[in-house]
């Protein structure tokens, strides 16, 4: 029997993929497939119809609750699935998509790798594909960029370079997931993490802490130096988060100016540097950590932005 969840006034559809053990998503309500009733008056008198915001994004409130409510099914699933062994994992719910126990886990939970998108389990992929849209929410973003990757690729054999990048993506994914981030995607030599209110309430602090841990995991600050030089940018702001794509292929991602700011920060961060906007620092920056304040010009922006720069060696830049 389908059970409709209501959290803080937000109704989640009874066929959400985020389900209890040994359960499968219920069939969609028959009402969704019934033809709307049209009155004779509407047929006789044509009306000019203007699409409303809700018509363009019919699932907006559902997405908002899913992404911002700490009691949403997304948070509950990630908390339990992150404890299961296996790799890789579903991008949204963290269900293991590989490993020695994947068959047993799939039988128990009714989840398996999606055939259409290997980044998701079958249930999350179907949900994202059949629920286009999203919501503008406040969140924090982390971009980590490998410095000097172009010259590195030129010096190394292709297979050797690919192995190094895979090691970076594995290490950084472990750090981000451990800090309750949703790993958005890998883009070339860059990894992107989203810190959603539904998953971690104090998302600015979690993003800054993830940046510090990531520098340490790569070896920045160690006597022998890093095994790969990276720079990190962190920003908090408003972005559109949800499902993008078409009816055949869809993805879960974030878009907007806040995303661009975080990306620009990472591109300007030097090796071993964590660059945090004042918007994120005032909400979650550790006061005991040495840092320096700067006004930074970002490509494509009319005015400079105030940032804090932390270095892996603990020495503020310019000192």
N, C-alpha and C positions, 0 to 999 in steps of 0.2 A: 504494500500500500504506500502510495506517495505521501510524504509528509512535507507540508510547506513550512519553512522556517521563517520566523519573524524576529529580527534583531533590531532593537531601538527604532521600531517603526518601519524598517526596511523589509520588504517581503522578498525572500529568495525563492526562485522557481523550484518546484518539487523535483525537477530533473537535473539539479545541479550535480556535477561530477564528484563533488567533495562529499563522499558518502561514508557510512559506517562499515566496519568489516563485514565480509560475507554478504554484502548488498550490492545490487546493481541499480543503475539509474532507472527510475520509473519511466513509463511511457509518457510522452508529452500529453498534456491535457487535450481532449478532443476538441475543445473550444478553439484551439489554435488553427484547426483545419476546417472549421465550419465557415461557410460563406456568410459575410455580414448581411444582416437584414436591411433592405433598402425600401423606404416607404414610397408609395405612389406619388406623393407630393414631391419627393426628391427627384423622381424620374420626369415628372411633368415640368417642374421648374428648375432648370439647371442652376447650380450655385457655383460661384467662384471660390475655389478652395486654395488656401495658402498654407503650405506646410509649416507646422509649428516646430519648435526645438525638440519636443518630445517625439515628433514624427521622424525627425532626422536621426535621433539617437534614442530609440525607444527603451533601451536597457540602461539608460544613464544612472538612475537611482540604484538599480541592482548592482552595477559596477561600483558606484560610490560606496555602498555599504560593504561590498566584498573587499575593497581596497583600504578602507579607513576604519572599519569597525573591528576592535580587538577580539570580538566574539564571532567573527565571520568564519565560515567553514575553511577558508583558505589558511587562516592561522592555525586552526586545529589540525588540519592534515599535515602541514609542514612540521609541526612540533612532533608528531608521532612518526612520520615517514623519514625524517632526518636521522632517526635512531636505527633504522634498518640498514643492514650492510649492502653494499653494491655501488657500482659506478659504471656508466654515467647515470644521471638522475633527471627526472622530469623537471623542466625549467620552472614550473609554477608550484607543483605540490611536493616536489623532492622525492617522489616514489622512485626506487631503484629500477633502472631499465637494463641493467647488466649485472653480472656477477654469478657466483655459483648457485645462489638461492633464488634466482629470478623466477624460475618456473614455479617453485613452491609459493613464493610471494604473490605471483600473478594469480594463482588459483585461489588464494585466500582473499585477496582484495579486489579481484575482477579487473585488474589493470595490467596493461602490457605496453610495449613500445608502439607508438603510432606508426602506421604504414605511410602516412602522408607527411609527417614531420617528425624526424627522429629526436627533436628536442623536447617532445612532450610524450606523456602517456596517452593512451587512446581516449580516455575520458576527458582529460583536460583539452586535448586537441579538438575533440568534437564540440566541447562547450565553447571554446574560443571561436571556432569557425561558425557556429550557429548562433552566436550572440555578438554580432558586430557592434562596435561602439565602445564607449568608455566614459571616463569622467575626469574633470579637472580637479586635481587634488594637490595638497601640500605634501612634499616628500623631499628626501635627500638623495643625491646622486654622487657616485664615485666613478671616475674614469682613471684607469692606470695605463700608461703608455710606455712602451719600450723605447729607450733613447738610443739613437744610432743604429736602428735595426736595418736601415738600407745598406750602410757600409758593412754591417755584420753579415748580411745575406750575400754580399758581393765576395766576401773573403771565404765563406764557408760553402761546403757542398750542400745542395738542396736538401738531401735527407738529414744531414747533420743540423741544418738550420731548423727544419721542421720538428726534429726531436727536441731541440732547445725550446722552441715556442710551445710545444705540447707540455713540456715540463712547467713552463711559466703559467699556462692556462690551468693546469691541474693544481698547482700550488696556490694560485690566486683564487681559484674557485673554492678550494677548501677554506681559505681565510674568510672570504665573503660569506659563504654559507654559515660558517661558524659564528659570524657576527649578524646573522639573521637577514642578510641581503638576498634579494632575488637577482641571480646572475642574468642580466638582460641578454647580452650577446658578446661574441668575440668578433672584433672587426680588425682584420689584418694583424697588427701587433698590439692591439688594445683590448682591454676587457672593461665591461660596463656593469656596475652594480646598482640596483634600485633598492632603496630603503623605504618601505611602505608603512604607513601608520598602523595598518591592521596587523602587521607582523612584529614591528618594534615601535613602541610608543615614542621613545626618545630617539627618533631616527637621526637627528643631526649629530648627537653624541656617538651613536653607533657607527655612522659613516666616518667620522674623524678617527675613532678607535680602529676601525677596519683599515684605514689608510696607514696608520702607524704599525699595525700588525703585519700588513702586507710588505712594507719596507723591510721589516725585521725578517720576515720569512724568506725574502729574496737575498738576504745577506747584507743589506745596507746597515752600516754601523758596526759590522763585525771587523775584527783585525785583518782578515784576509780579503775583505771587500765583498761586494755582491757578485753572484754568479751571472747576473743579468742586470744592467742599469735600467731603472725605471723612474718615472716621475708620475705623481698622482695629483688629481684635482678633485675637490669636494665642494659641492654647492647645495644649498637648500632653497626651495622655491616651489612655484606652481607649474605643473606640467599636465598634459593630457596623457592619461595612462589607460590602456585597454587593448582591444582587439583591432588590428588593422590588416587589411588585405581584401580578398574577395571570398566568394562562397566556396571556392575550391581549396585555396591555400591562405592561411591566416597566421598571424604572429601576435605575440603579446609584447608590447614595448611602450616606451614613453617618448613624447614629442613635445617640442616647445622651446621657448627661449632659455628656460632653466637648463635644459639638456645641452644646448649650445654653449652656455656659459661653462658648465662643468667640463665639456670637451676642450674648450679653449684653455682652461686652466691647466689641464693635463699636458697639452701641447707646449705650454710655456714653462712647465715645471722642470727644473734641472734634475740630473741623476741624484737620487736619494732625497728629493724634496717633496713635501706634501703641501700643496697650496690650497688654502681654505678661504672661501669668501667670508666677509664679515657677517653676512646673513646666516651662515651656518655656524661660525665661531661663537657668536653671541648666544646662541641657543645650545651649543653642545661642545664648545672647545674646552679642553682641560687647562685650567688656569695655572697649574704647576709646571707645565711644559714650556721650555724656552721657545720663543717665537719672535718674529719681527713683523711689523705692520708696513704695508706698502700700498701705493696706488698703482694698479697694473692696467696697462692698455691692452685690450683684447681685440683681436681682428674682427672687424665688422660691427663694432660698437662705437657709438659717437663719443661717449665719455668713459674715462677710466673707472675701474671698480676697486673698492678697498678689499684687500686680502691679508691673510696671515700666512706666513711661510714657516714651516717646521722642517728641520733637517734631521736626518737619521743619526747624525753624530751629536745632536743636541746643541750644536752651536748655531745661534741665529745668524742668517746671512748678513754680511757686512760687518761682523764683529771681529 
